[in-house]
Amino acid sequence: MFSKQMEKQIASYQRELIETHYAEVENMYRQMRGWRHDYKNHIQTMKAYAAAGNLHAIQDYLDELDQDLSTVDTVVKTGNPMADAILNSKISLAQSKGIKVVADAHIPVKLSLSELDLCVILGNLFDNAIEASQSLPEKERLIRVYMDMKNTQLYISFTNFTASKKMKKYGGRFLSSKKGEGHGFGLLRIDSIVEKMGGYLSRNSEDGAFTTEILLPQ
């Protein structure tokens, strides 16, 4: 009975996670489509300025377009389409909440990790980092993401600043700051995936920063 209930919770959680991520990606692509739709209007406007010999107006307009495009352009290109979709959607979400993200991610090989498991790991790590960052003044909000291959293992590192100098463990685990039913379930799912793949996971809280490091054999 308990096992079936847990399976239902996991299935519901996975559906919600996938739906959330794809909704975020769709929002990002919708912004891009909107910008492209306006492309002809932008060209016509600049042609009008050029015909009038107003080079200063053209420069100002180009600066505005450059700033606007930076909000919808792909930020990270890892080499893995699913990782790109998740990371870029989450970076867009973080930036909308006034959180700076520094990301350096490279995945030059085909992963044995399933897209669902990749979604669970990256989605939860980012969501938890965003949640913790929002408790800080905007100028102190920062998330660092690093992903690369270390020999035959995928290395994932997430670091974010927190309001407390050092978070406490309960029962040997750091608890999620999320409230409500199922909070902390994402952390357990990450643990389960890492264990299933025979990987390594480390969580560390020091000097107002929280870091999660994961190594997954490929």
FIGULUM-887183 format. One record per residue: x, z, y of N, C-alpha, C in turn; residue in one letter; residue number from 1. Coordinates in Angstrom, 3 decimals. Atoms other than C-alpha are relative to their C-alpha. Example, Ala and Ser with C-alpha at 12.3 -4.5 7.8 and 13.67 -1.06 7.14 Angstrom:
# residues 2
<r <0.890 0.000 -1.190> <12.300 7.800 -4.500> <0.900 0.000 1.200> A 1>
<r <-0.820 -0.060 -1.190> <13.670 7.140 -1.060> <-0.770 0.730 1.090> S 2>
//
This chain:
# residues 218
<r <0.841 0.000 -1.196> <0.000 0.000 0.000> <0.881 0.000 1.253> M 1>
<r <-0.903 -0.113 -1.143> <2.774 1.026 2.411> <0.803 -1.284 0.173> F 2>
<r <-0.806 1.220 -0.033> <4.820 -2.045 1.469> <-0.796 -1.159 0.597> S 3>
<r <0.830 1.077 -0.528> <1.933 -4.435 2.197> <-0.242 0.167 1.493> K 4>
<r <0.207 -0.269 -1.418> <1.276 -2.751 5.534> <1.252 -0.349 0.811> Q 5>
<r <-1.256 0.308 -0.668> <4.942 -3.060 6.459> <0.219 -1.507 0.075> M 6>
<r <-0.139 1.458 0.012> <4.963 -6.732 5.452> <-0.879 -0.636 1.072> E 7>
<r <0.900 0.512 -1.031> <1.971 -7.350 7.716> <0.572 0.252 1.391> K 8>
<r <-0.603 -0.331 -1.296> <3.730 -5.575 10.600> <1.160 -0.934 0.307> Q 9>
<r <-1.156 0.885 -0.179> <6.876 -7.657 10.087> <-0.467 -1.411 0.330> I 10>
<r <0.515 1.352 -0.225> <4.888 -10.913 9.891> <-0.594 -0.121 1.405> A 11>
<r <0.600 -0.002 -1.331> <2.941 -10.000 13.041> <1.074 0.030 1.077> S 12>
<r <-1.106 -0.131 -0.943> <6.138 -9.037 14.834> <0.737 -1.330 0.144> Y 13>
<r <-0.717 1.263 -0.034> <7.849 -12.302 13.895> <-0.809 -1.076 0.725> Q 14>
<r <0.851 0.987 -0.675> <4.903 -14.407 15.050> <0.012 0.237 1.511> R 15>
<r <0.015 -0.345 -1.426> <4.777 -12.555 18.363> <1.323 -0.365 0.665> E 16>
<r <-1.326 0.297 -0.536> <8.524 -12.957 18.850> <0.178 -1.496 0.218> L 17>
<r <-0.138 1.450 -0.109> <8.496 -16.685 18.151> <-0.887 -0.551 1.115> I 18>
<r <0.930 0.480 -1.024> <5.440 -17.245 20.356> <0.520 0.322 1.398> E 19>
<r <-0.536 -0.400 -1.303> <7.049 -15.327 23.218> <1.159 -0.890 0.410> T 20>
<r <-1.169 0.810 -0.332> <10.317 -17.252 23.037> <-0.381 -1.441 0.310> H 21>
<r <0.375 1.379 -0.250> <8.671 -20.635 22.801> <-0.800 -0.128 1.293> Y 22>
<r <0.724 0.004 -1.276> <6.384 -19.739 25.725> <0.991 0.003 1.158> A 23>
<r <-1.024 -0.047 -1.040> <9.483 -18.906 27.770> <0.709 -1.339 0.122> E 24>
<r <-0.665 1.306 -0.010> <11.161 -22.179 26.764> <-0.912 -1.049 0.625> V 25>
<r <0.957 0.956 -0.554> <8.020 -24.142 27.580> <-0.106 0.162 1.512> E 26>
<r <0.037 -0.250 -1.436> <7.915 -22.489 31.010> <1.220 -0.621 0.689> N 27>
<r <-1.223 0.573 -0.549> <11.526 -23.536 31.617> <-0.093 -1.520 0.056> M 28>
<r <0.124 1.454 0.037> <10.829 -27.121 30.539> <-1.076 -0.489 0.978> Y 29>
<r <1.050 0.367 -0.959> <7.663 -27.179 32.676> <0.573 -0.081 1.409> R 30>
<r <-0.661 0.030 -1.299> <9.797 -26.355 35.708> <0.835 -1.269 0.149> Q 31>
<r <-0.845 1.194 -0.031> <12.182 -29.173 34.814> <-0.843 -1.258 0.157> M 32>
<r <0.867 1.178 -0.102> <9.340 -31.671 34.362> <-0.571 -0.115 1.411> R 33>
<r <0.529 0.005 -1.363> <7.918 -30.643 37.734> <1.018 -0.533 0.989> G 34>
<r <-1.054 0.471 -0.894> <11.256 -31.247 39.437> <0.192 -1.509 -0.151> W 35>
<r <-0.180 1.433 0.235> <11.613 -34.674 37.809> <-1.166 -0.806 0.573> R 36>
<r <1.187 0.668 -0.532> <8.067 -35.557 38.829> <0.144 -0.229 1.504> H 37>
<r <-0.176 0.085 -1.448> <9.047 -34.939 42.461> <1.204 -0.848 0.400> D 38>
<r <-1.256 0.708 -0.272> <12.245 -36.989 42.137> <-0.203 -1.163 0.979> Y 39>
<r <0.230 1.162 -0.858> <10.797 -40.143 43.746> <-0.296 0.433 1.432> K 40>
<r <0.306 -0.486 -1.349> <9.425 -38.138 46.668> <1.271 0.446 0.723> N 41>
<r <-1.257 -0.436 -0.604> <12.864 -36.612 47.241> <0.815 -1.209 0.474> H 42>
<r <-0.746 1.208 -0.350> <14.494 -40.067 47.235> <-0.594 -0.644 1.259> I 43>
<r <0.661 0.619 -1.145> <11.916 -41.431 49.704> <0.266 0.791 1.280> Q 44>
<r <-0.272 -0.842 -1.166> <12.448 -38.476 52.031> <1.408 -0.244 0.530> T 45>
<r <-1.381 0.216 -0.434> <16.213 -38.982 52.082> <0.204 -1.406 0.549> M 46>
<r <-0.082 1.357 -0.541> <15.787 -42.733 52.614> <-0.513 -0.035 1.436> K 47>
<r <0.556 -0.053 -1.359> <13.659 -41.950 55.670> <0.997 0.616 0.960> A 48>
<r <-1.027 -0.613 -0.837> <16.354 -39.631 57.023> <1.153 -0.977 0.239> Y 49>
<r <-1.105 0.954 -0.122> <19.001 -42.309 56.326> <-0.353 -1.121 0.976> A 50>
<r <0.444 1.068 -0.897> <16.956 -44.988 58.125> <0.033 0.453 1.455> A 51>
<r <-0.027 -0.554 -1.356> <16.781 -42.668 61.129> <1.410 0.393 0.427> A 52>
<r <-1.380 -0.357 -0.304> <20.529 -42.064 60.926> <0.227 1.498 0.106> G 53>
<r <-0.088 -1.461 -0.095> <19.962 -38.321 60.507> <0.771 0.554 -1.195> N 54>
<r <-0.836 -0.454 1.113> <22.894 -37.380 58.255> <-0.063 1.519 -0.182> L 55>
<r <0.083 -1.457 0.088> <22.565 -33.674 59.081> <-1.229 0.424 -0.816> H 56>
<r <1.232 -0.298 0.736> <18.981 -33.649 57.742> <0.177 -0.309 -1.485> A 57>
<r <-0.253 0.361 1.407> <20.141 -35.404 54.554> <0.825 1.095 -0.676> I 58>
<r <-0.844 -1.053 0.564> <22.854 -32.776 54.004> <-0.800 1.270 -0.267> Q 59>
<r <0.838 -1.197 0.173> <20.386 -29.914 54.518> <-0.956 -0.171 -1.174> D 60>
<r <0.957 0.259 1.082> <17.902 -31.548 52.152> <0.695 0.036 -1.356> Y 61>
<r <-0.763 -0.025 1.241> <20.575 -32.063 49.478> <0.367 1.423 -0.393> L 62>
<r <-0.316 -1.407 0.285> <21.581 -28.396 49.776> <-1.211 0.722 -0.590> D 63>
<r <1.232 -0.603 0.516> <17.949 -27.367 49.214> <-0.266 -0.451 -1.430> E 64>
<r <0.225 0.533 1.347> <17.638 -29.640 46.185> <0.986 0.595 -0.994> L 65>
<r <-1.025 -0.561 0.880> <20.893 -28.323 44.725> <-0.353 1.427 -0.385> D 66>
<r <0.395 -1.382 0.275> <19.662 -24.745 45.043> <-1.220 0.051 -0.909> Q 67>
<r <1.217 0.041 0.816> <16.280 -25.636 43.545> <0.324 -0.398 -1.433> D 68>
<r <-0.357 0.468 1.332> <17.841 -27.486 40.606> <0.727 1.070 -0.796> L 69>
<r <-0.763 -1.041 0.697> <20.114 -24.540 39.803> <-0.908 1.000 -0.689> S 70>
<r <0.928 -0.958 0.609> <17.019 -22.496 38.935> <-0.616 -0.530 -1.284> T 71>
<r <0.618 0.559 1.199> <15.885 -24.899 36.202> <1.012 -0.702 -0.899> V 72>
<r <-1.005 0.687 0.797> <19.134 -26.447 34.962> <0.396 0.860 -1.193> D 73>
<r <-0.458 -0.730 1.176> <20.394 -25.513 31.492> <1.267 0.758 0.331> T 74>
<r <-1.126 -0.850 -0.369> <22.772 -22.610 31.966> <1.041 0.021 -1.101> V 75>
<r <-0.915 -0.151 1.131> <24.287 -22.317 28.497> <-0.201 -1.140 -1.004> V 76>
<r <0.038 1.028 1.041> <25.147 -25.075 26.012> <0.957 0.438 -1.103> K 77>
<r <-0.825 -0.578 1.061> <26.366 -23.457 22.802> <0.395 -1.003 -1.067> T 78>
<r <-0.179 0.921 1.114> <26.145 -26.429 20.486> <-1.049 0.212 -1.068> G 79>
<r <1.081 -0.293 0.929> <23.195 -24.872 18.650> <-1.324 -0.033 0.770> N 80>
<r <1.237 0.170 -0.779> <19.720 -26.007 19.881> <-0.842 1.267 0.106> P 81>
<r <0.821 -1.208 -0.048> <17.884 -22.790 18.923> <0.651 1.067 0.877> M 82>
<r <-0.706 -0.975 -0.840> <20.550 -20.570 20.501> <-0.131 -0.382 1.468> A 83>
<r <0.145 0.465 -1.378> <20.393 -22.720 23.656> <-1.386 0.342 0.543> D 84>
<r <1.375 -0.248 -0.432> <16.612 -22.397 23.819> <-0.229 1.475 0.297> A 85>
<r <0.212 -1.442 -0.178> <16.618 -18.614 23.396> <0.808 0.532 1.173> I 86>
<r <-0.864 -0.535 -1.048> <19.594 -17.860 25.646> <-0.436 -0.464 1.388> L 87>
<r <0.371 0.509 -1.317> <18.496 -20.117 28.492> <-1.354 0.541 0.474> N 88>
<r <1.295 -0.560 -0.401> <14.913 -18.859 28.433> <0.143 1.456 0.414> S 89>
<r <-0.197 -1.412 -0.334> <16.088 -15.241 28.456> <0.811 0.170 1.289> K 90>
<r <-0.760 -0.053 -1.245> <18.629 -15.913 31.203> <-0.928 -0.261 1.185> I 91>
<r <0.978 0.300 -1.045> <15.834 -17.451 33.274> <-0.896 1.211 0.265> S 92>
<r <0.836 -1.189 -0.133> <13.671 -14.390 32.593> <0.755 1.126 0.699> L 93>
<r <-0.808 -1.056 -0.606> <16.491 -11.985 33.506> <0.201 -0.254 1.492> A 94>
<r <-0.232 0.335 -1.402> <17.237 -13.812 36.747> <-1.257 0.199 0.842> Q 95>
<r <1.254 -0.200 -0.724> <13.564 -13.672 37.714> <-0.249 1.478 0.293> S 96>
<r <0.129 -1.445 -0.206> <13.886 -9.863 37.486> <1.197 0.561 0.770> K 97>
<r <-1.125 -0.435 -0.814> <16.978 -9.759 39.682> <1.186 0.499 -0.797> G 98>
<r <-1.103 -0.434 0.865> <19.430 -9.356 36.794> <1.008 -1.139 -0.133> I 99>
<r <-1.057 1.001 0.137> <22.752 -11.216 36.862> <0.419 -0.092 -1.473> K 100>
<r <-0.434 0.211 1.384> <23.795 -12.740 33.523> <1.288 -0.821 -0.008> V 101>
<r <-1.251 0.741 0.203> <27.339 -13.781 32.633> <0.071 -0.335 -1.487> V 102>
<r <0.061 0.411 1.414> <27.271 -15.819 29.417> <1.108 -0.983 -0.337> A 103>
<r <-1.029 0.899 0.541> <30.040 -17.459 27.413> <-0.289 -0.121 -1.487> D 104>
<r <0.463 0.127 1.384> <28.672 -18.813 24.137> <0.345 -1.360 -0.576> A 105>
<r <-0.397 1.236 0.670> <30.013 -21.386 21.701> <-0.301 0.130 -1.496> H 106>
<r <0.294 0.011 1.434> <28.662 -22.224 18.234> <0.298 -1.408 -0.510> I 107>
<r <-0.401 1.358 0.363> <30.614 -25.273 17.018> <-0.316 -0.408 -1.438> P 108>
<r <0.270 0.304 1.402> <29.426 -25.081 13.399> <-1.479 0.204 -0.311> V 109>
<r <1.371 -0.221 0.468> <26.125 -25.240 11.526> <-0.077 1.386 -0.616> K 110>
<r <0.107 -1.386 0.447> <24.964 -21.680 10.900> <-0.776 0.110 -1.306> L 111>
<r <0.789 -0.325 1.188> <23.817 -20.298 7.566> <-1.145 0.931 0.385> S 112>
<r <1.044 -0.865 -0.550> <21.754 -17.859 9.654> <-1.233 -0.844 0.330> L 113>
<r <1.219 0.767 -0.259> <18.135 -19.045 9.785> <-0.366 0.062 1.480> S 114>
<r <0.432 0.012 -1.398> <16.558 -19.983 13.122> <-0.844 1.223 0.323> E 115>
<r <0.827 -1.186 -0.218> <14.061 -17.149 12.713> <0.861 1.233 0.209> L 116>
<r <-0.872 -1.164 -0.121> <16.811 -14.568 12.180> <0.824 -0.057 1.289> D 117>
<r <-0.736 0.162 -1.254> <18.806 -15.989 15.088> <-0.885 0.370 1.178> L 118>
<r <0.974 -0.317 -1.038> <15.690 -15.718 17.238> <-0.215 1.518 0.108> C 119>
<r <0.207 -1.453 0.032> <15.154 -12.096 16.165> <1.182 0.724 0.635> V 120>
<r <-1.187 -0.694 -0.502> <18.739 -11.062 16.916> <0.189 -0.216 1.504> I 121>
<r <-0.260 0.280 -1.414> <19.254 -12.817 20.255> <-1.156 0.453 0.890> L 122>
<r <1.172 -0.398 -0.789> <15.707 -12.195 21.468> <-0.051 1.489 0.248> G 123>
<r <0.057 -1.450 -0.140> <15.816 -8.473 20.808> <1.162 0.559 0.818> N 124>
<r <-1.149 -0.463 -0.778> <19.330 -7.987 22.170> <-0.234 -0.250 1.491> L 125>
<r <0.250 0.328 -1.403> <18.332 -9.744 25.381> <-1.136 0.840 0.576> F 126>
<r <1.139 -0.781 -0.488> <14.959 -7.983 25.694> <0.393 1.449 0.286> D 127>
<r <-0.431 -1.382 -0.197> <16.566 -4.557 25.280> <0.928 0.124 1.208> N 128>
<r <-0.918 -0.018 -1.140> <19.295 -5.408 27.807> <-0.763 -0.151 1.313> A 129>
<r <0.821 0.194 -1.198> <16.704 -6.631 30.329> <-0.762 1.277 0.330> I 130>
<r <0.770 -1.233 -0.177> <14.583 -3.504 29.798> <0.867 1.101 0.608> E 131>
<r <-0.893 -1.050 -0.494> <17.553 -1.188 30.378> <0.492 -0.306 1.411> A 132>
<r <-0.538 0.390 -1.306> <18.836 -3.146 33.385> <-0.991 0.247 1.130> S 133>
<r <1.008 -0.153 -1.042> <15.551 -2.821 35.257> <-0.076 1.405 0.577> Q 134>
<r <0.005 -1.366 -0.520> <16.091 0.914 35.678> <1.082 0.193 1.056> S 135>
<r <-1.097 -0.078 -0.958> <19.115 0.187 37.895> <-0.359 -0.682 1.319> L 136>
<r <0.157 0.765 -1.248> <19.281 -0.893 41.553> <0.396 -1.451 -0.252> P 137>
<r <-0.194 1.416 0.307> <19.233 -4.704 41.670> <1.463 -0.431 0.074> E 138>
<r <-1.396 0.426 -0.158> <22.847 -5.039 42.849> <0.887 0.456 -1.166> K 139>
<r <-0.783 -0.502 1.133> <24.035 -3.113 39.743> <-0.423 -0.609 -1.334> E 140>
<r <0.518 0.566 1.248> <22.100 -5.136 37.173> <0.898 -1.140 -0.494> R 141>
<r <-0.894 1.009 0.562> <24.371 -7.138 34.891> <-0.060 0.018 -1.522> L 142>
<r <-0.036 0.168 1.457> <24.226 -8.467 31.323> <1.119 -0.984 -0.319> I 143>
<r <-1.063 0.896 0.449> <27.288 -9.967 29.625> <-0.280 -0.418 -1.447> R 144>
<r <0.256 0.545 1.333> <26.817 -12.234 26.598> <1.217 -0.821 -0.433> V 145>
<r <-1.116 0.787 0.537> <29.605 -13.575 24.414> <-0.307 -0.345 -1.454> Y 146>
<r <0.206 0.450 1.381> <29.238 -15.650 21.243> <1.063 -1.039 -0.337> M 147>
<r <-0.993 0.979 0.441> <31.887 -17.534 19.287> <0.278 0.227 -1.478> D 148>
<r <-0.402 -0.147 1.392> <33.276 -18.086 15.818> <1.346 0.716 -0.073> M 149>
<r <-1.265 -0.671 0.301> <35.973 -15.703 14.600> <0.309 -0.315 -1.459> K 150>
<r <-0.248 0.540 1.333> <37.414 -17.529 11.612> <-1.307 -0.523 -0.588> N 151>
<r <1.240 0.491 0.618> <34.360 -17.934 9.349> <-1.202 0.888 0.335> T 152>
<r <1.088 -0.904 -0.359> <32.184 -15.330 11.077> <-0.483 -0.272 1.422> Q 153>
<r <0.591 0.129 -1.331> <29.791 -15.604 14.006> <0.079 1.356 0.694> L 154>
<r <-0.134 -1.237 -0.772> <30.638 -12.985 16.634> <-0.982 -0.031 1.164> Y 155>
<r <0.988 -0.128 -1.079> <27.883 -11.823 19.016> <0.253 1.320 0.721> I 156>
<r <-0.206 -1.220 -0.783> <28.441 -9.344 21.852> <-0.926 -0.002 1.211> S 157>
<r <0.860 -0.198 -1.163> <25.895 -8.058 24.394> <0.391 1.307 0.674> F 158>
<r <-0.294 -1.213 -0.768> <26.814 -5.585 27.144> <-0.888 0.038 1.227> T 159>
<r <0.782 -0.180 -1.221> <24.527 -4.229 29.837> <0.244 1.390 0.564> N 160>
<r <-0.148 -1.301 -0.636> <24.802 -1.415 32.337> <-1.296 0.785 -0.142> F 161>
<r <1.159 -0.882 0.164> <22.477 1.581 31.978> <0.034 1.096 1.052> T 162>
<r <0.097 -1.066 -1.003> <21.273 4.382 34.235> <0.780 1.247 -0.426> A 163>
<r <-0.703 -1.190 0.494> <22.807 7.079 32.008> <1.443 -0.349 -0.349> S 164>
<r <-1.412 0.222 0.304> <26.576 7.456 31.543> <0.222 -0.201 -1.490> K 165>
<r <-0.143 0.147 1.439> <26.201 7.858 27.804> <-1.333 0.301 -0.665> K 166>
<r <1.266 -0.181 0.688> <23.078 7.372 25.701> <0.202 0.857 -1.245> M 167>
<r <-0.081 -0.881 1.163> <22.318 9.871 22.949> <-0.577 -0.663 -1.237> K 168>
<r <0.518 0.471 1.279> <21.763 9.118 19.293> <-0.945 1.029 -0.583> K 169>
<r <0.930 -0.870 0.708> <18.882 10.529 17.292> <-0.062 -0.465 -1.440> Y 170>
<r <-0.031 0.383 1.402> <19.234 10.541 13.537> <1.013 -1.095 -0.261> G 171>
<r <-1.055 0.995 0.172> <22.384 8.451 13.887> <-0.305 -1.344 0.626> G 172>
<r <0.388 1.272 -0.602> <20.586 5.739 15.873> <-0.281 0.161 1.490> R 173>
<r <0.457 0.072 -1.376> <20.174 4.776 19.499> <-1.439 -0.487 -0.033> F 174>
<r <1.406 0.378 -0.013> <16.493 4.518 20.312> <-0.266 -1.002 1.110> L 175>
<r <0.408 0.956 -1.014> <14.884 1.637 22.184> <-0.718 0.740 1.118> S 176>
<r <0.690 -0.604 -1.147> <13.636 2.459 25.682> <-1.427 -0.499 0.132> S 177>
<r <1.347 0.556 -0.083> <10.464 0.451 25.061> <-1.029 0.999 -0.494> K 178>
<r <1.085 -0.904 0.355> <7.196 2.320 24.851> <-1.086 -0.737 -0.757> K 179>
<r <1.139 0.605 0.665> <4.124 1.755 22.780> <0.230 -0.184 -1.484> G 180>
<r <-0.037 0.171 1.449> <3.353 0.889 19.192> <1.082 -0.999 -0.397> E 181>
<r <-1.013 0.918 0.500> <6.238 -0.665 17.314> <1.292 -0.007 0.779> G 182>
<r <-1.241 0.024 -0.762> <8.905 0.209 19.882> <1.158 0.395 -0.907> H 183>
<r <-1.162 -0.244 0.841> <12.351 0.160 18.286> <-0.026 -0.822 -1.274> G 184>
<r <0.115 0.798 1.223> <11.114 -2.160 15.538> <0.999 -1.148 0.017> F 185>
<r <-0.948 1.093 -0.130> <13.316 -4.949 16.875> <1.401 0.398 -0.419> G 186>
<r <-1.316 -0.488 0.392> <16.435 -2.823 16.400> <0.112 0.077 -1.522> L 187>
<r <0.010 -0.081 1.465> <15.485 -2.219 12.777> <0.079 -1.383 -0.629> L 188>
<r <-0.043 1.359 0.523> <14.953 -5.948 12.252> <1.420 -0.557 0.105> R 189>
<r <-1.389 0.448 -0.145> <18.440 -6.667 13.611> <0.857 0.632 -1.087> I 190>
<r <-0.762 -0.708 1.030> <19.905 -4.018 11.307> <-0.230 -0.622 -1.374> D 191>
<r <0.361 0.556 1.302> <18.051 -5.531 8.351> <0.656 -1.366 -0.228> S 192>
<r <-0.599 1.336 0.117> <19.325 -9.068 9.048> <1.505 0.102 -0.221> I 193>
<r <-1.447 -0.174 0.134> <22.929 -7.919 9.460> <0.351 0.509 -1.398> V 194>
<r <-0.237 -0.547 1.336> <22.729 -5.912 6.238> <-0.219 -1.067 -1.072> E 195>
<r <0.320 1.055 0.963> <21.122 -8.825 4.369> <1.126 -1.021 -0.121> K 196>
<r <-1.059 1.008 -0.006> <23.967 -11.137 5.369> <1.383 0.582 -0.285> M 197>
<r <-1.285 -0.631 0.252> <26.685 -8.604 4.605> <0.890 -0.002 1.220> G 198>
<r <-0.742 0.036 -1.248> <27.692 -8.492 8.250> <0.393 1.375 0.507> G 199>
<r <-0.460 -1.242 -0.644> <28.981 -5.842 10.633> <-0.740 0.162 1.321> Y 200>
<r <0.692 -0.279 -1.251> <27.130 -4.167 13.506> <0.524 1.298 0.606> L 201>
<r <-0.463 -1.190 -0.706> <28.350 -1.709 16.127> <-0.745 0.121 1.318> S 202>
<r <0.625 -0.284 -1.294> <26.473 -0.111 19.030> <0.776 1.135 0.655> R 203>
<r <-0.812 -0.992 -0.672> <28.381 1.837 21.633> <-0.480 0.221 1.433> N 204>
<r <0.416 -0.354 -1.358> <27.378 3.669 24.823> <1.089 0.827 0.660> S 205>
<r <-1.086 -0.684 -0.710> <30.194 4.581 27.200> <-0.001 -0.408 1.468> E 206>
<r <-0.208 0.263 -1.429> <30.659 4.896 30.981> <-1.103 -0.849 0.623> D 207>
<r <1.124 0.701 -0.609> <27.195 3.634 31.864> <-0.216 -1.418 -0.492> G 208>
<r <0.185 1.337 0.568> <27.412 0.524 29.688> <-0.349 0.126 -1.476> A 209>
<r <0.421 0.005 1.402> <25.750 -0.218 26.360> <0.408 -1.334 -0.615> F 210>
<r <-0.509 1.225 0.626> <27.415 -2.719 24.009> <-0.413 -0.073 -1.454> T 211>
<r <0.302 0.294 1.403> <26.210 -4.246 20.747> <0.917 -1.127 -0.457> T 212>
<r <-0.871 1.034 0.565> <28.675 -6.194 18.622> <-0.449 -0.285 -1.434> E 213>
<r <0.444 0.414 1.332> <27.719 -8.184 15.525> <0.936 -1.073 -0.533> I 214>
<r <-0.766 1.027 0.706> <29.767 -10.152 12.998> <-0.814 -0.447 -1.207> L 215>
<r <0.802 0.521 1.104> <27.914 -12.431 10.559> <0.774 -1.081 -0.747> L 216>
<r <-0.682 1.032 0.792> <29.595 -14.360 7.720> <-0.806 -1.287 0.003> P 217>
<r <0.663 1.303 -0.021> <28.834 -18.100 7.789> <0.508 -0.885 -1.120> Q 218>
//
